[in-house]
Amino acid sequence: MRVFCSAALVAFLVWGSALGAWGNTDTAARVVIDAPYPGHESTFELHAELPVGADVSVVLDQAIGPHWEGPYPPQISLATPAGIVVANGTAGELLGKPAPVGKSSGAVTLRGALQLPYEAGDELQGQSLELTFRLVAEQKSPGGPGVHSGGFRAESAVGWALLGISVAGLVALLILKLRKDKP
């Protein structure tokens, strides 16, 4: 019976990991930007491959550099390729706050801009800023594991196949054990 329970646990873990339909997918993107001239902006791009149909949000996890605090912090803005602004503010305003991006089509691209206010002065020239963004894809399976509006996904078909093979193996082990125990 101990073998049966251990095999059942392994089968469940293999099946659950093969489905891949639960939980979140996080992708971190680190950007190092040279400080722009006061009144100008520097641009950057974030790109990630995320699960299709997932709800995507972006979070500024870290901002390193001497400019983030003080009277004239730079403004950060993130927009989709279509120009829809999803986040806009200073690092202090955006830090740790998820901003919804929309549904993933697989490849997610955000265009960013960092603008230094005119009043900032030239003392920040030649210094770098480091931003760490995290793109989060939250997957939901409304009909249960592996089911979404388009039917079964390839990952869930593999998961079901692995579960079937595991169950068949468990039944075979149980039959062998029962035959062995007969007098």
N, C-alpha and C positions, 0 to 999 in steps of 0.2 A: 504494500500500500504506500510505503514511503517513496518508492520509485514512481508510482503513479502520480502522487501529489507533486513531486519535484518536476516531473515531465509536464504536468498540467500547468504549473507556474511558468516554466520555460516557454511553453506553447502560447500562453496568454501574452507574455512579454514580447515574443517575436511577432505575434499578430498585431499587438498595439503599436509597436514601433514601425512595422511595415505599413500600417494604414497612414501614418503621418498626417492625419486630418485634425488632430487636436492641438490646441495651444498656440503659441506665438512663435514667429520667426523674427529674429533680430539681426540686423546687419549694421555694423558700425562703419562710419566713414570719417576719417580724420583729414582735415584741410588745414594747410599752413598758408597764410596769406601775408604778403608784404603790405605794410600800412600804405594806403593811398595818400596822395596829397590832400590836404584839407579841402573839402568841398568836392572831392572826386570819389569814385568808387572802384573797388576791385571786384572781379567776378570769379565765381567758381561753380563747379557742377558736382552734384551727388548722383550716383547711379548705383542701382542694385537690382538683382534678379530676385523677385519675390513670388510666392505662390499666386497663381491667377485667381482673381475673384476675392482675394483677401482685403479686409479693411486696413488701409495703410495710414500710419501717422509718423511724424518726424519729431524727434526730441533733441534739443541741444543738451548734451551730457556734460560738456566741459568747455571752458574758454580760458586759454592761458595767454597772458601777455600783459604788458603794463597799461594798456589803454582801457581795459574793461571797466575800471572804476575811475572816478574823477568827474569833473564838471562837464566834459564833452565826450561821452562814450560813443563809439561807432554804432551805427544802425545796421542791423542785419535783416535781410529780406530773403525769403525763399518763395519761389513760384514754380508752377508747372510749366512745361514747354508751351502750353496754350496761353500762358500769361496770368493764370489765376494765382493770386498771392495766397499762400497758405500760412505763412508766418512773417511777422514784421515787428521789430522792436530792438531794444538793446540786449546784450547778452544777459544782463541781470533780469530783464523782463521775460526772456525766453528760456532761461536755464531750468531744465527739469520739467517743463510744461509741454505735454504732447500736443501737437497741432495736427488735426486731421487732414490727410492728403486726398483720400478717396479710395476707390476700388483699384486694385492692381490688375494690370493687363499682362503681367509677367515681368516686363522691364519697367522699372520706375526711375524716372529722371526728374531731378529738381535743379533749378538754376538759382544760384545764390548771388547776392551782392552785399558787399560790406562798404558802407559809406562813412567817411570821416567828416564830421561837421566842419564848416569853414572856421568856426571859432577855436578849433582844437590846437592850432599853432603848428609850427614846424618841428617841435622837439620830438614828435613821434616818428618822424621820417627815418627810414632804414631799420625799423623794428618790425619783427614778425608777430603775427597773431596766430594762435592755433585753436581751431574749433573742432570738437568731436561731436558729430551728429549720429543719431541712431535711428534707422528706419525700422519700424515695427509693423509686421504684417500679422494681423489677428484673423485666424481662420475659425469659422463657425460651421458646424455641420448640423443644420436644422432637423434633418431626418434621422440622425444617429450617426454612428461612425461610418465615414466613407461616403455618405450620401450628400449630394448637393443638387442644386436646381438642374444641372445638366445630366444627371444620372450618376452612374458609378465612375469614379476616377481610376486611372491606371494603378495608382498606389493602393487603392482599396481592393482592387481585383487581386493584386499580388498578396495582400494581407489575408483575404479570404482563402486563397489557394494555400498559403502557408498554414493557416488554421486547419484547413481540411487535411493536409498531409500530417500535421501534428496529431490531430484527433485519430486518424487512421493508425498512426504509429502507437498511440496510447492504447487503442483497442487491441492491436496485435500484442503489445507487451502484457496486457491484462489476460488475454487468452493463453499466452505462453505460461504465465504465472499460475493460472487456474489448472492447466494441464499438468504442470510440474507438481502441484500440490495434491493431485488425485493419487490414490493408492494403487 
